[in-house]
């Protein structure tokens, strides 16, 4: 598990603001700087994804991403009005969840802004979503938990890229009856740059989310300390999930249908809908 140093807490705390009635909030422009995004254009794309996640969780976007303007000074000394957002802690959590995972500060931010009640809140509204948006929600959770699993695996002795590939394949082989990542990729008929997780329906994604969360927990509980034992743990956890599916008589993951559209395609479409101008109904004309 990633630990936050005091200085990292301060970097997020230092930019936190409080309004006249005591409500805390963050400026998106300030958060952009702390999260080390040089260009607003790139950071605004992360905000778009976070807004979509907010919508799919059943919350009002405007309640968490208040659109405001901010004055900034130009080189000439003049001031210019730019877009900014007044963010709640939950909005910040969604932003770092959708940020660039290669940035260490993003991983630290995910820990800092973690809201444990989020999973329960998502569960309360999940069944009201259509299949596409269910896929978006579960895929987003998998991104977060995969980072935690990677950290747990690293602590267990999985260090090199080759070791991580073996570790990953161990889990898939346990859940998919011996199929590797490459086998599943081929079975789904995907191109080289397409990810299998992006072409899973919500049921298949949920099975993999359970595999990931339970393996992360098992590695920590058993204090696994070698790559070989980590691989064995991943396989056995996944195999037990597969056995449970067999006992229940539910469809095994490799036999579930592959969606035609990727999660990214759905995400782009939903973000586009969010940005479409609202049509005013002039009923009194």
C-alpha positions as CSV (number, residue, x, y, z in Angstrom):
1,X,0.0,0.0,0.0
2,X,1.3,3.5,-0.9
3,X,2.1,5.6,2.1
4,X,1.8,9.4,2.1
5,X,4.6,11.4,3.6
6,X,3.7,14.5,5.6
7,X,5.0,16.8,2.8
8,X,2.6,15.1,0.3
9,X,-0.4,15.7,2.6
10,X,0.7,19.3,2.9
11,X,0.8,19.8,-0.9
12,X,-2.9,18.9,-1.1
13,X,-3.8,20.7,2.1
14,X,-2.0,23.9,1.2
15,X,-4.2,24.4,-1.9
16,X,-7.4,23.6,0.0
17,X,-9.7,26.6,0.5
18,X,-12.7,27.2,2.7
19,X,-15.7,29.4,1.9
20,X,-17.6,31.7,4.2
21,X,-19.7,29.0,5.6
22,X,-16.9,26.5,6.3
23,X,-17.2,24.3,3.1
24,X,-13.8,23.0,1.9
25,X,-13.0,23.1,-1.8
26,X,-10.1,23.0,-4.2
27,X,-9.4,25.1,-7.4
28,X,-8.9,22.9,-10.5
29,X,-6.1,25.3,-11.6
30,X,-4.3,24.8,-8.3
31,X,-4.8,21.0,-8.4
32,X,-3.4,21.0,-12.0
33,X,-0.2,22.4,-10.7
34,X,0.2,20.0,-7.8
35,X,-0.6,17.0,-10.0
36,X,2.2,18.2,-12.4
37,X,0.1,18.8,-15.5
38,X,1.9,21.4,-17.5
39,X,-1.0,22.1,-19.9
40,X,-4.6,22.9,-19.0
41,X,-5.7,21.2,-22.2
42,X,-4.4,17.9,-21.0
43,X,-5.7,18.3,-17.5
44,X,-9.2,19.3,-18.7
45,X,-9.4,15.9,-20.4
46,X,-8.9,14.3,-17.0
47,X,-11.6,16.5,-15.6
48,X,-14.0,15.4,-18.4
49,X,-13.5,11.8,-17.4
50,X,-14.0,12.6,-13.7
51,X,-17.2,14.4,-14.5
52,X,-18.5,11.3,-16.4
53,X,-17.6,9.1,-13.4
54,X,-19.5,11.5,-11.1
55,X,-22.5,11.3,-13.3
56,X,-22.4,7.5,-13.4
57,X,-22.2,7.4,-9.6
58,X,-25.5,9.2,-9.4
59,X,-24.3,12.6,-8.3
60,X,-24.9,16.0,-9.7
61,X,-21.9,17.2,-11.7
62,X,-22.5,20.9,-10.8
63,X,-22.5,20.1,-7.1
64,X,-19.0,18.7,-7.3
65,X,-17.5,20.6,-10.3
66,X,-18.8,24.2,-10.0
67,X,-17.8,26.1,-13.2
68,X,-16.1,29.3,-12.2
69,X,-13.8,31.8,-13.8
70,X,-10.4,32.8,-12.6
71,X,-8.3,35.9,-13.4
72,X,-4.6,35.2,-14.3
73,X,-1.9,37.7,-15.1
74,X,-0.3,37.7,-18.5
75,X,3.4,38.6,-19.2
76,X,2.4,42.1,-20.1
77,X,0.8,42.6,-16.7
78,X,-2.7,42.5,-18.0
79,X,-5.2,40.0,-16.7
80,X,-7.1,37.3,-18.5
81,X,-10.2,35.3,-17.5
82,X,-9.7,31.5,-17.8
83,X,-11.9,28.5,-17.0
84,X,-11.6,27.0,-13.6
85,X,-13.7,24.6,-11.4
86,X,-14.5,24.7,-7.7
87,X,-14.0,21.1,-6.7
88,X,-15.2,19.1,-3.8
89,X,-13.0,16.5,-2.2
90,X,-15.0,13.9,-4.0
91,X,-14.4,15.6,-7.3
92,X,-10.6,15.7,-6.5
93,X,-10.8,11.9,-5.8
94,X,-12.4,11.3,-9.2
95,X,-9.8,13.4,-10.9
96,X,-6.8,11.6,-9.4
97,X,-8.5,8.3,-10.1
98,X,-8.6,9.2,-13.8
99,X,-5.2,10.8,-13.9
100,X,-1.9,9.6,-15.5
101,X,-1.0,6.5,-13.4
102,X,2.7,7.0,-14.4
103,X,2.9,10.1,-12.2
104,X,3.8,9.2,-8.6
105,X,1.9,12.2,-7.3
106,X,-1.3,10.7,-8.9
107,X,-0.9,7.5,-6.9
108,X,-0.3,9.6,-3.8
109,X,-3.4,11.7,-4.6
110,X,-5.5,8.6,-5.0
111,X,-4.6,7.6,-1.4
112,X,-5.1,11.1,0.0
113,X,-8.6,11.6,-1.6
114,X,-9.8,8.1,-1.0
115,X,-13.4,8.0,0.0
116,X,-14.4,4.6,1.4
117,X,-18.1,5.3,1.1
118,X,-17.8,5.7,-2.6
119,X,-18.1,2.0,-3.3
120,X,-21.3,1.7,-1.3
121,X,-22.7,4.8,-3.0
122,X,-21.9,3.4,-6.4
123,X,-23.6,0.1,-5.5
124,X,-26.8,2.0,-4.5
125,X,-27.2,3.4,-8.0
126,X,-25.4,0.7,-10.1
127,X,-28.5,-1.3,-11.0
128,X,-30.1,1.8,-12.4
129,X,-27.4,2.2,-15.1
130,X,-27.6,0.7,-18.6
131,X,-25.0,-1.8,-19.7
132,X,-22.6,0.7,-21.2
133,X,-22.4,2.8,-18.1
134,X,-22.1,-0.3,-15.8
135,X,-19.0,-1.1,-17.9
136,X,-17.7,2.4,-17.3
137,X,-18.1,2.2,-13.6
138,X,-16.6,-1.3,-13.1
139,X,-13.7,-0.6,-15.5
140,X,-12.9,2.6,-13.5
141,X,-12.9,0.6,-10.3
142,X,-10.6,-2.0,-11.9
143,X,-8.1,0.7,-12.9
144,X,-7.9,1.8,-9.2
145,X,-7.7,-1.7,-7.8
146,X,-5.1,-2.9,-10.3
147,X,-2.7,-0.2,-9.0
148,X,-3.3,-1.5,-5.5
149,X,-2.7,-5.1,-6.7
150,X,0.5,-4.1,-8.5
151,X,1.8,-2.5,-5.3
152,X,0.9,-5.6,-3.2
153,X,2.6,-7.8,-5.8
154,X,5.7,-5.6,-5.7
155,X,5.8,-5.9,-2.0
156,X,5.4,-9.7,-2.4
157,X,8.5,-9.9,-4.6
158,X,7.1,-9.4,-8.1
159,X,9.6,-6.9,-9.4
160,X,10.6,-7.1,-13.1
161,X,8.3,-6.7,-16.1
162,X,8.7,-10.4,-16.9
163,X,7.6,-11.3,-13.4
164,X,4.6,-9.0,-13.6
165,X,3.6,-10.6,-16.9
166,X,3.8,-14.1,-15.3
167,X,1.9,-12.8,-12.3
168,X,-0.9,-11.4,-14.5
169,X,-1.2,-14.5,-16.5
170,X,-1.5,-16.6,-13.4
171,X,-4.6,-14.8,-12.4
172,X,-6.2,-15.0,-15.8
173,X,-5.3,-18.7,-16.1
174,X,-7.0,-19.4,-12.8
175,X,-10.2,-17.5,-13.8
176,X,-10.3,-18.5,-17.4
177,X,-9.6,-22.2,-17.2
178,X,-5.9,-22.1,-18.3
179,X,-6.2,-19.3,-20.8
180,X,-3.5,-16.6,-20.8
181,X,-3.8,-12.9,-21.6
182,X,-2.7,-13.7,-25.2
183,X,-5.2,-16.5,-25.4
184,X,-8.1,-14.3,-24.2
185,X,-6.9,-11.4,-26.5
186,X,-7.0,-13.8,-29.5
187,X,-10.3,-15.3,-28.5
188,X,-11.9,-11.9,-28.4
189,X,-10.5,-11.1,-31.8
190,X,-8.8,-7.9,-30.7
191,X,-6.1,-6.0,-32.5
192,X,-2.6,-5.7,-31.0
193,X,-3.2,-2.3,-29.2
194,X,-6.6,-3.2,-27.7
195,X,-6.8,-4.3,-24.1
196,X,-9.0,-7.2,-23.1
197,X,-10.4,-5.4,-20.1
198,X,-11.8,-2.7,-22.4
199,X,-13.7,-5.3,-24.3
200,X,-15.5,-7.0,-21.4
201,X,-19.2,-6.7,-20.5
202,X,-20.1,-5.7,-17.0
203,X,-20.5,-9.3,-15.7
204,X,-17.0,-10.3,-17.0
205,X,-15.5,-7.1,-15.6
206,X,-17.1,-7.8,-12.2
207,X,-15.6,-11.3,-12.1
208,X,-12.2,-9.8,-12.8
209,X,-12.7,-7.0,-10.2
210,X,-13.4,-9.7,-7.6
211,X,-10.2,-11.6,-8.7
212,X,-8.2,-8.4,-8.3
213,X,-9.5,-7.2,-4.9
214,X,-9.3,-10.7,-3.3
215,X,-5.8,-11.4,-4.6
216,X,-4.6,-8.0,-3.3
217,X,-6.1,-8.8,0.1
218,X,-4.8,-12.4,0.2
219,X,-1.2,-11.3,-0.7
220,X,-1.2,-8.9,2.3
221,X,-3.0,-11.3,4.8
222,X,-0.6,-14.2,4.0
223,X,2.4,-11.8,3.9
224,X,3.6,-13.4,0.6
225,X,7.2,-12.7,0.0
226,X,8.3,-14.4,-3.2
227,X,7.2,-14.0,-6.8
228,X,6.5,-17.7,-7.1
229,X,4.2,-17.7,-4.1
230,X,2.5,-14.5,-5.4
231,X,1.8,-16.2,-8.7
232,X,0.4,-19.3,-6.9
233,X,-1.8,-17.0,-4.7
234,X,-3.1,-15.2,-7.8
235,X,-3.9,-18.4,-9.6
236,X,-5.6,-20.1,-6.6
237,X,-7.8,-17.1,-5.7
238,X,-8.9,-16.8,-9.3
239,X,-9.5,-20.6,-9.6
240,X,-11.7,-20.5,-6.5
241,X,-13.8,-17.7,-8.1
242,X,-14.1,-19.9,-11.2
243,X,-15.2,-22.9,-9.1
244,X,-17.8,-20.8,-7.4
245,X,-19.2,-19.8,-10.8
246,X,-19.3,-23.5,-11.9
247,X,-21.1,-24.3,-8.6
248,X,-23.6,-21.6,-9.2
249,X,-24.1,-22.6,-12.8
250,X,-23.4,-19.1,-14.2
251,X,-21.6,-18.4,-17.5
252,X,-17.9,-18.8,-17.3
253,X,-15.9,-15.6,-18.2
254,X,-14.4,-17.0,-21.4
255,X,-17.9,-17.8,-22.7
256,X,-19.4,-14.4,-22.1
257,X,-20.0,-12.2,-25.2
258,X,-17.4,-9.7,-26.2
259,X,-18.9,-6.2,-26.6
260,X,-18.5,-4.5,-30.0
261,X,-17.5,-1.2,-28.6
262,X,-14.6,-0.6,-26.2
263,X,-14.9,1.2,-22.9
264,X,-13.0,4.1,-24.4
265,X,-15.5,4.5,-27.2
266,X,-18.4,4.6,-24.7
267,X,-16.5,7.1,-22.5
268,X,-15.8,9.4,-25.5
269,X,-19.5,9.3,-26.4
270,X,-20.7,10.0,-22.9
271,X,-18.3,12.9,-22.5
272,X,-19.5,14.3,-25.8
273,X,-23.1,14.1,-24.5
274,X,-22.1,16.0,-21.4
275,X,-20.7,18.8,-23.5
276,X,-23.6,19.1,-25.9
277,X,-25.4,22.5,-25.6
278,X,-28.7,22.4,-23.9
279,X,-31.6,23.3,-26.2
280,X,-34.0,25.9,-24.7
281,X,-37.7,25.2,-25.2
282,X,-39.4,28.5,-26.1
283,X,-42.9,27.5,-25.2
284,X,-44.2,31.0,-24.6
285,X,-43.3,32.4,-28.0
